[in-house]
Every structure is written in C-alpha cells, then in structure tokens.
C-alpha cells in the first residue's frame, strides 16, 4: 500500500467527531460558490444600461465567469493535491469574496468583468470539498457526504435564482454582489474554524506548461461554443478557435504523457472507470442544463403564444427552486443505493430518471405545476447521478490524486452545459414562430430541445453501462475499481466505496 493510502487511512480513522459540522460547512461553501451560476441572470437584460455597454459586450459578464471557472477547476484541483486541499479551498473562497466586492463597486464593464472572472476562479470549491471529505471523514460517512457536496452544485443554482430575482426586483442591483461577498466571508470563517486540513499531499513541481496549454485549449473551445451563435458558426473566428483548441489539446496530451509530474495524469484518466464516468458527466451536464434553458423561457413567454405561461422572473425562480431541494434530498438515497448496489447502478438509475423527466416535459408543458413536476423529476435523477460520480472517480484513483480527478470530472460537466447552451440556442433560433413583429422560439422547438435532453440522458446510461461491474460488500469483498489489478481495491476501500 502506498504512503498516500496509508496516510489516507490514518486520517479517516482519526476523523474528528465533528463530521456533521464538516459536511455542513463544505456543502454550504459549495452552495455559495454555485450561486455564481445564477447570480446575474435576473439582471442580464438590464446589464447594458447598468454598465453603459452594448448587449454583446455586457454578455461578457456571464462568459468571463464560464471561462475562468474552466481554467481554474483543474489547476486548483492539482494545487490542492500538492499543497493542501483546505488551503486551496480557502484561497478559492477569498477569490470569490474579492470578485464579489469588485463587482459590487462596479458601474462600468471592465471592473464588472474583472469581478466576474475572480468569482469564476472559485469554481474548484466543490471538487476540493469532496476531496477533503475523502481524507478526513470516516469511510462509512463518505458516500452520503460526497453525494451531498456534489448536489450543492445544483442546489445553489436552483435556490439562487429566486433569491437573486427578489433582490433585483426590490433593491439596487449592487446588493446582489454584496450578499455574495457576505456569504463568501461566512463560508471562509466556517471552513477556517471547522474543516481540518488533509494530510494527504503529493508535493512535487507544478506543471506550469501543462496548465497553460490546457487553459489555452479550454478557453478556445468554450469561447467558440459560447460565442459561436453571435459570431456565426461558420465564421473564421469560430472555426479558428475550434481548430486552435483541437491542435493545442493534441499537443498538450503528448506533453502530459511525457512529463514526470503532469497536471492531469492521462494514464489514470484513461482507465475505464474514470474515462466512462467523465464521458457520462459530459452527457449529464448537457442534459441538466437543457432544462435550465427551456423551462424559464416557457414560463416567461406571453400566454398569447398558446404555450407560454406569461410569468415573471420571480415565478421562474420559485418554480425551479424545488429542484434544488429534491437534489439535496436525493443525496442520502443515492448514497444508500451506492452502498448496496454500487455507484454504477446509481448512475444508471439517475440517467433513466432524467430521461423520464424530459419525456414527461414533452407531454406536460401547459401548466405551472407541470413544469414544477418535470424539474423535480429531472432534479431527482441529477441528484442520483451527481452523488455517484465522485464515488466512481474516487474508487479508481489514489488518494493523492483525488482533488485533480474530481476537478476534471467537474470540468467535464461544465463542458456538457456549454454544449447544451450552444445546441439549444441553435435549435430555438431555427425553430421559431411569428409573434407580432418578433420571432419567438416555437413550441416544437422546445420539444426538440427536450427530446435532445432525453437523448443525452440515455447516452449517459449507455456510457455508464461500460463501467466495470462492481461487487458490493454484501456480495463478499471488493473488486478492483480500475482495469488493472494494481491496488485499486485498496484505493476503493480508502474512498469508502463498496464496489
């Protein structure tokens, strides 16, 4: 057994009696950071006026956060493995608070973008929190705790929308960022005082060249995806960015395979359990975000269209909020299935539930309660899946690579959501109906996006089927979580996953 695994076992066995407090604090930090996904949505239409900028330039307040999060997530994960996960967790929260304060003082475009970039750099909090849990919690608590932490990504987004809409409707828009700063400061104090530092570290030299290469590839890819509709999918800029991303990714892969201390261990990433979990994560990220794009528009479109419900942004937030609560409620259920049947079954169950939710949405979309029901069903499926993914990842990587592997998995979900935004945007832009002097997305356009969302969930189901078959404790012992018998069973045991 490696030194890292021995240390992991020692930490787990001597976990502090405040396990509940550790889990609560880390989940709270995850929710605070995930609020950044929806913080500015209620004020997006007004941002050009607030910042004295064009609509296309003001949109960078959203795009900048996406790009910063993509760059930061794998880098911060690797730094956490090297120098301390709690330390990088605190650094991430400081960046969040700093960005919130900068944005709160901004009245023009540049400081707003700077603030939103700093907020995006905090995106590594959730994978770091999951990794801290692996190192400091007793093994029997790990499955449920990591499921709860993983669900915080969706919970913060769901609860943040009605909260942000209420603040935007009743107060000056700067208050949104002051509230974010205060919540971040509270999270910092709680993490500092309650969460212990993990003793599992790799040390070594940081792969600066690898981080720059991956950052360049991700920025090029996500910029092309997020701006392709504005620039034109066939424009030289969009195609050029896709080409740059492809070339840089290939060169980065060759470099990572040849360096002794890579940013991302591609050999570990290529193991069947890690590879197919990450591929399924892309599909799930796509599927989850498709709903986030469809339901708000259906709720807000005029009733005169025949399918719109004519509701306010505040109502949109209240309709979507139960989804976050359902995701959180599913965390212990997901953990129970993982313990008895294995995380593969949990992931596949989540995929089926999400596909059913989208199928219901195609049939039920004419009443507010229809959309509440659909969002809750899809939220339940996502809760199952997001709870299983960390268990699958941690069951296949050594404790010394936990933060980097979880961060890469989180990045895969983000890439899926970016593709969902682009695909749904193209579909809804092409399938329109005339409404007065405007062209609005048609009812069939929404149904096509829902069908694509269901298809993405079924794709995740197929990908999950390729995961290695796992044995539960009830079946007698553990089987290696990776493809090779290289001690992965010990890693799985250290992760608290009965596989």
ZAMARGU-4260 file (C-alpha; in steps of 0.2 Angstrom, whole numbers, plus 5000, padded with zeros to 4 digits):
<rodrens>
0) 5000/5000/5000 | 5007/5017/4995 | 5012/5030/5008 | 4997/5041/5002 | 4985/5027/5005
5) 4992/5024/5022 | 4991/5042/5027 | 4973/5042/5020 | 4968/5028/5031 | 4976/5036/5046
10) 4966/5052/5043 | 4950/5043/5040 | 4952/5033/5056 | 4956/5048/5067 | 4942/5059/5059
15) 4936/5072/5071 | 4919/5069/5080 | 4913/5085/5071 | 4909/5075/5055 | 4892/5083/5053
20) 4899/5100/5055 | 4912/5097/5042 | 4900/5091/5030 | 4888/5105/5033 | 4901/5118/5031
25) 4908/5111/5015 | 4891/5109/5007 | 4887/5127/5012 | 4903/5133/5004 | 4898/5123/4988
30) 4881/5131/4988 | 4888/5149/4990 | 4900/5146/4975 | 4887/5138/4964 | 4876/5154/4967
35) 4888/5162/4954 | 4879/5152/4940 | 4863/5161/4943 | 4868/5177/4952 | 4867/5189/4936
40) 4853/5180/4927 | 4839/5192/4933 | 4849/5207/4928 | 4856/5201/4911 | 4843/5211/4901
45) 4847/5227/4911 | 4866/5225/4911 | 4869/5235/4895 | 4861/5250/4904 | 4869/5247/4921
50) 4886/5246/4913 | 4884/5258/4899 | 4889/5245/4886 | 4882/5236/4871 | 4872/5220/4874
55) 4886/5209/4866 | 4899/5217/4877 | 4889/5216/4893 | 4886/5197/4889 | 4905/5195/4894
60) 4899/5197/4912 | 4892/5179/4910 | 4905/5172/4898 | 4920/5178/4908 | 4914/5168/4923
65) 4912/5152/4912 | 4930/5154/4905 | 4938/5157/4922 | 4929/5143/4930 | 4935/5131/4916
70) 4953/5137/4918 | 4953/5137/4937 | 4945/5120/4941 | 4959/5108/4935 | 4973/5119/4941
75) 4966/5122/4958 | 4962/5103/4960 | 4980/5099/4956 | 4987/5113/4968 | 4976/5105/4981
80) 4983/5088/4979 | 5001/5096/4980 | 4999/5109/4994 | 4984/5106/5004 | 4965/5104/4999
85) 4959/5115/5013 | 4972/5128/5009 | 4966/5129/4991 | 4948/5129/4997 | 4951/5145/5007
90) 4961/5153/4993 | 4946/5150/4981 | 4934/5157/4994 | 4945/5173/4995 | 4944/5175/4976
95) 4925/5173/4977 | 4924/5187/4990 | 4936/5198/4981 | 4927/5196/4965 | 4910/5200/4973
100) 4917/5216/4981 | 4925/5222/4965 | 4908/5219/4956 | 4898/5227/4970 | 4908/5243/4967
105) 4907/5242/4948 | 4897/5254/4937 | 4906/5250/4920 | 4910/5235/4910 | 4929/5232/4914
110) 4928/5231/4933 | 4912/5220/4932 | 4921/5208/4920 | 4936/5208/4932 | 4925/5204/4947
115) 4916/5190/4937 | 4932/5182/4932 | 4938/5182/4951 | 4921/5174/4955 | 4924/5161/4942
120) 4941/5156/4949 | 4932/5150/4964 | 4924/5136/4954 | 4935/5122/4962 | 4927/5123/4979
125) 4915/5108/4976 | 4928/5096/4970 | 4940/5102/4983 | 4927/5099/4996 | 4923/5082/4990
130) 4942/5078/4991 | 4943/5085/5009 | 4929/5073/5014 | 4938/5058/5007 | 4953/5062/5018
135) 4945/5067/5034 | 4929/5058/5036 | 4926/5040/5042 | 4923/5029/5027 | 4905/5025/5032
140) 4901/5043/5030 | 4909/5046/5014 | 4896/5041/5001 | 4882/5051/5008 | 4893/5066/5012
145) 4901/5067/4994 | 4883/5065/4987 | 4878/5080/4997 | 4893/5090/4992 | 4891/5086/4974
150) 4872/5090/4974 | 4877/5108/4981 | 4881/5112/4963 | 4863/5111/4958 | 4856/5117/4974
155) 4865/5134/4974 | 4859/5137/4956 | 4841/5132/4959 | 4840/5142/4976 | 4850/5157/4969
160) 4838/5161/4955 | 4823/5166/4966 | 4834/5174/4978 | 4843/5185/4965 | 4826/5189/4957
165) 4819/5195/4973 | 4834/5206/4977 | 4835/5213/4959 | 4816/5217/4960 | 4817/5226/4977
170) 4835/5233/4979 | 4849/5241/4969 | 4857/5228/4958 | 4874/5230/4968 | 4866/5222/4983
175) 4867/5205/4973 | 4886/5206/4975 | 4887/5212/4992 | 4876/5197/4998 | 4888/5186/4988
180) 4903/5194/4997 | 4895/5192/5014 | 4890/5174/5011 | 4908/5170/5005 | 4915/5178/5020
185) 4904/5167/5031 | 4910/5152/5022 | 4928/5157/5024 | 4926/5159/5043 | 4917/5142/5044
190) 4930/5132/5034 | 4944/5140/5043 | 4937/5136/5060 | 4929/5119/5057 | 4936/5110/5042
195) 4953/5101/5046 | 4967/5101/5034 | 4970/5084/5025 | 4987/5076/5027 | 4987/5068/5010
200) 4998/5078/4999 | 5009/5074/4984 | 5021/5089/4984 | 5032/5090/4969 | 5033/5103/4955
205) 5018/5111/4947 | 5016/5108/4929 | 5015/5126/4923 | 5017/5122/4904 | 5003/5109/4906
210) 4992/5121/4915 | 4995/5135/4902 | 4992/5123/4887 | 4975/5116/4895 | 4970/5133/4899
215) 4973/5139/4881 | 4963/5124/4874 | 4948/5126/4886 | 4947/5145/4883 | 4947/5142/4864
220) 4934/5128/4865 | 4922/5137/4877 | 4924/5154/4868 | 4919/5146/4852 | 4905/5137/4859
225) 4898/5151/4869 | 4900/5165/4856 | 4898/5154/4840 | 4879/5160/4839 | 4884/5178/4839
230) 4899/5177/4828 | 4892/5164/4816 | 4896/5145/4817 | 4904/5146/4800 | 4914/5162/4804
235) 4933/5162/4803 | 4934/5167/4821 | 4923/5152/4827 | 4931/5139/4816 | 4948/5146/4820
240) 4945/5144/4839 | 4939/5126/4837 | 4955/5122/4827 | 4966/5130/4840 | 4958/5120/4853
245) 4960/5104/4844 | 4978/5107/4840 | 4983/5113/4857 | 4974/5098/4865 | 4983/5086/4855
250) 5000/5094/4859 | 4995/5096/4877 | 4991/5077/4878 | 5008/5072/4870 | 5017/5084/4883
255) 5007/5077/4898 | 5011/5059/4893 | 5030/5063/4893 | 5032/5074/4909 | 5035/5066/4926
260) 5023/5077/4936 | 5009/5081/4924 | 4994/5092/4928 | 4982/5078/4923 | 4988/5060/4924
265) 4981/5055/4907 | 4985/5036/4910 | 4974/5037/4926 | 4961/5047/4916 | 4961/5033/4903
270) 4956/5019/4915 | 4939/5013/4910 | 4930/5018/4926 | 4937/5036/4925 | 4935/5038/4907
275) 4917/5032/4906 | 4912/5042/4921 | 4919/5058/4914 | 4910/5055/4897 | 4894/5052/4906
280) 4897/5068/4916 | 4898/5077/4899 | 4881/5070/4894 | 4873/5073/4911 | 4879/5091/4911
285) 4872/5093/4894 | 4855/5086/4900 | 4854/5095/4916 | 4857/5112/4908 | 4845/5109/4893
290) 4831/5110/4906 | 4838/5126/4913 | 4836/5134/4896 | 4819/5128/4891 | 4809/5130/4907
295) 4812/5148/4911 | 4808/5153/4893 | 4791/5143/4893 | 4787/5151/4909 | 4790/5169/4903
300) 4784/5169/4885 | 4767/5178/4883 | 4751/5167/4886 | 4745/5174/4869 | 4758/5162/4860
305) 4747/5147/4866 | 4761/5138/4875 | 4770/5152/4885 | 4764/5155/4903 | 4767/5174/4905
310) 4776/5173/4922 | 4789/5184/4930 | 4807/5180/4933 | 4802/5178/4952 | 4790/5165/4947
315) 4803/5156/4937 | 4814/5155/4952 | 4801/5149/4963 | 4796/5135/4950 | 4814/5130/4949
320) 4819/5131/4967 | 4811/5114/4972 | 4823/5105/4960 | 4837/5110/4971 | 4829/5104/4987
325) 4825/5087/4978 | 4843/5086/4973 | 4848/5088/4991 | 4835/5076/4997 | 4841/5063/4985
330) 4859/5063/4992 | 4856/5050/5006 | 4846/5039/4994 | 4860/5040/4981 | 4872/5035/4995
335) 4861/5020/5000 | 4860/5013/4983 | 4879/5016/4980 | 4882/5006/4996 | 4871/4991/4992
340) 4872/4991/4973 | 4887/5001/4968 | 4889/5018/4961 | 4887/5011/4943 | 4869/5006/4947
345) 4866/5023/4955 | 4872/5032/4940 | 4862/5022/4928 | 4846/5025/4939 | 4849/5043/4938
350) 4851/5043/4919 | 4834/5034/4917 | 4825/5046/4929 | 4832/5061/4919 | 4826/5053/4903
355) 4809/5050/4910 | 4808/5068/4916 | 4812/5075/4899 | 4799/5063/4891 | 4786/5070/4903
360) 4791/5088/4899 | 4786/5084/4880 | 4769/5079/4886 | 4766/5091/4901 | 4771/5109/4897
365) 4755/5119/4898 | 4753/5122/4917 | 4765/5129/4930 | 4763/5113/4940 | 4768/5103/4925
370) 4785/5112/4925 | 4787/5110/4944 | 4784/5091/4942 | 4796/5090/4927 | 4810/5100/4936
375) 4808/5089/4952 | 4809/5073/4942 | 4825/5079/4932 | 4832/5085/4949 | 4830/5069/4957
380) 4839/5060/4943 | 4853/5073/4943 | 4854/5071/4962 | 4857/5052/4959 | 4870/5054/4946
385) 4880/5068/4954 | 4880/5058/4970 | 4888/5043/4961 | 4901/5052/4950 | 4913/5056/4965
390) 4911/5038/4971 | 4916/5031/4954 | 4931/5043/4952 | 4937/5041/4970 | 4936/5022/4968
395) 4948/5022/4953 | 4961/5035/4958 | 4974/5035/4973 | 4970/5047/4987 | 4985/5058/4981
400) 4976/5062/4965 | 4958/5064/4972 | 4957/5083/4970 | 4964/5084/4952 | 4952/5069/4947
405) 4937/5077/4955 | 4941/5093/4947 | 4942/5086/4930 | 4926/5077/4932 | 4918/5094/4937
410) 4925/5102/4922 | 4918/5088/4911 | 4900/5093/4917 | 4904/5111/4914 | 4909/5107/4896
415) 4892/5097/4894 | 4882/5113/4900 | 4892/5124/4887 | 4887/5112/4873 | 4869/5112/4879
420) 4868/5130/4878 | 4875/5131/4861 | 4864/5117/4854 | 4848/5123/4862 | 4852/5140/4856
425) 4854/5134/4838 | 4838/5124/4839 | 4827/5138/4846 | 4834/5151/4834 | 4830/5140/4819
430) 4813/5134/4825 | 4803/5150/4828 | 4785/5157/4826 | 4780/5174/4822 | 4773/5184/4836
435) 4768/5202/4831 | 4784/5209/4824 | 4795/5197/4833 | 4801/5179/4830 | 4799/5168/4846
440) 4805/5150/4849 | 4791/5138/4844 | 4783/5125/4854 | 4790/5112/4843 | 4807/5120/4846
445) 4806/5117/4864 | 4800/5099/4862 | 4815/5096/4851 | 4827/5103/4865 | 4818/5092/4877
450) 4820/5076/4866 | 4838/5080/4864 | 4840/5082/4883 | 4832/5065/4885 | 4844/5058/4872
455) 4859/5065/4881 | 4852/5056/4897 | 4851/5040/4888 | 4868/5042/4881 | 4874/5044/4899
460) 4865/5027/4903 | 4874/5019/4888 | 4891/5026/4894 | 4888/5020/4912 | 4884/5003/4906
465) 4903/5001/4900 | 4909/5005/4918 | 4917/4990/4926 | 4905/4978/4936 | 4907/4981/4954
470) 4904/4969/4969 | 4896/4976/4985 | 4900/4972/5002 | 4885/4960/5003 | 4892/4950/4989
475) 4908/4947/4998 | 4923/4959/4996 | 4929/4972/4984 | 4934/4970/4966 | 4947/4982/4959
480) 4939/4998/4953 | 4951/5000/4938 | 4955/4989/4924 | 4972/4983/4931 | 4975/4974/4947
485) 4986/4987/4954 | 4980/4990/4971 | 4964/4999/4966 | 4954/4989/4978 | 4964/4997/4992
490) 4960/5014/4984 | 4942/5010/4984 | 4942/5005/5002 | 4950/5021/5007 | 4937/5030/4997
495) 4923/5022/5007 | 4915/5015/4991 | 4909/4997/4992 | 4912/4992/4975
</rodrens>
